[in-house]
Every structure is written in C-alpha cells, then in structure tokens.
C-alpha cells in the first residue's frame, strides 16, 4: 500500500473470460491483491522495475516487470498437468494425493525395452504386486497376469484389460491366444494399473481382479512426422534335457531283463530297428535357432491451425519358436483422429484398429523327442 508505482489491468483466459480470484503479487514481498468479478485488479508496487507475478490454479504463472504493457490486458494459458501429477481413472482425472485406491501409472518411456513381441512383456517387473508369467514358450501365446495373487479357485483370476476405453474379452477374439495382441506395443502411450477393489465402482464385477488401462498414442506437434522402429532377434535354447544315448539305453534294458532271466540276444534283437542300435538325438531334430523381427511405422502430426491431430501406424511382427514348425505372424494397423470444432468446444476422438494374426502350433514334440 506504500508503493509508489501503480499497476492496473484485467486478467482473462484464452477464451477472453475474466479470471476471478487470480493472485497478483509483487515478487519477493507479501504485497499483493486478487482480481475481482470482472478480472480487474489494482496494485501499488515499489517502482516500475518491480516484478509482478500473476497466478491462478490450472494456469501457468506469469511474471512481468511492472511497466510492461502486457499487464494491462493479461491472458493466462492453461497448465496441462503431467502424468506424475494426475492419474486418469474411469470417471475422470484426480490428483495422486487425493487417490484412496492403489494405482500405478507407467509412461511409454519407462516400460521394458528390447525384443518385445507382446504388450504384456512391457510390464515385467514394473508394477509392484503384478505378476506376469508366460503361459509357454510358444509364439503367440498369452501370459498369465495376476494382480496381488489369485482370488478364486474356480472363477477367472484375470484382470480386466481396457484399451482406449474399450474392455477386451479374455480370449481377445476367436482363435487368438493373447487378448493384448490387439494393440501394437509401439502404439502404447501409458499403462495404468488399478490394483484394488475400488476399481469395481468404475467397471463393475469384471474388475474384481484389478484393471489394466492402456492408452495409445495420438497425433502431436505442428507438422507431419514419420517414425520407424525395427528389431531383429535370434533365439537359441540354452540347454537340453540330459538323456541316455542309444547304446546306454540298450545296455540298461539288457541288464534289467537279464536280471529277470531273459535271453540277452533276444533282448538285443528287439531293441533299435531290425536289431541295429541307432544313436539319434531327437532333441537336435526338433529344436532350431529361431529368428524374430518386429517393425513399426507411424505417421503423425497436426494441421497448421492445430485443430486436427492425427496418427496412422502399421506394425508387423514375425516370431519363430525354437521348436520347428511353431511361429506367429501379426500385423497391426491403427488410425487415430482427434479433430476439434467450434473453437475447441467440441472434440471428436476416432480410433480404428485392425489386426491380422496367424499362429502355427506344434504338437507335443518335446515329449515325443524325449
């Protein structure tokens, strides 16, 4: 109040609506005021070079010298909160400090890297209480996902999977072994894992075993950009099961039956093929060095006006198994459009996803070889 330089003006938002109750303060002091119902304020500061700070919840803080002409008609920009500050749940977004349930949010840059062929592999070891167990080594099979263990002996213990707001069924589609295969790992923007019973208030009884919410990437930037990622992987079994050789097996059978009074020559004639002992390692016959490759191409951007974000992506994955005859081929295509109309008062989100998946399963070759 004892300042010698008067600062006065009006504070509005991007739509030109007055901001009521914005804080206007002389930086480094307790000298301040707030805007009235019309967004107007008057503040006396020390001199024309004093720094004036204008702030309001949800908007970026602006600091200008008292003599700046911008203070006479100041427009505040919205402050988009980051994922660390806000958790998106089924019915909106809340601050982490206000959440009473157990929620873990993971960004795309924090997930596992490397030879990832399925989205469930991105979560390995990233979420406390989340257990991801591969169903088998066969390509295309889905992993067993458990959030805080099993809750039932007979009912399903699988969590509910929601991709861009759409719940995915347990089998993902006819003939599919992995419901998460409907989304390309390279398209995933965030994972949110709801780990307790409060998730049932959002999604019903299906969420009693927890919920995994997957949000895919959308268009961004101000011009068209192209992104391409590829990986190539070679897989080989680290070891084989130790078994008897052909001669060792024949000697063992001879000794056993001789002890029971059988004739050694007759025993030898029954072993092998036409009495000849072969020494084929059938594990070498069924196993191979497997090759896998993954490719992801995306085109994304925005128009000059900034009101038509778009993203188009194609992903292709070929995964061989170390057992001959087993492989999986998957092709994903996705189109995401988020146009804005009427000065951003209406936003339309369009998501179209397509999937081609073909799996070749092997029979019980491992057991037969042994």
Secondary structure, DSSP 8 states (H G I E B T S, - for coil): ---SEEEEEEEE-TTS-B-TT-EEEETTSS-EEE--TTSEEEEEESSTT-EEEEE-TTB--EEEETT-GGGGEEE--B----TTTEEEETTEEEEGGG--S-EEEEEGGGS--SS--SGGGGGTTTSTTEEEEES-SSTT--EEEEESS---SSS----EEEETTEEE-SS-STT-S-GGGGS-GGGEEEEEEE-SGGGHHHHGGGGTT-EEEEEE----SSS-EEEEEEEEEEE--S-------HHHHHHHHHHHHHHTT--HHHHHHHSTBTTB-----HHHHHB--EEEEEEEEEEEE--TTS-EEEEEEEEEEEEE-SBTT-EEEEEEEEEEEEEEETTTTEE--EEEEEEEEEEE---SHHHHH-
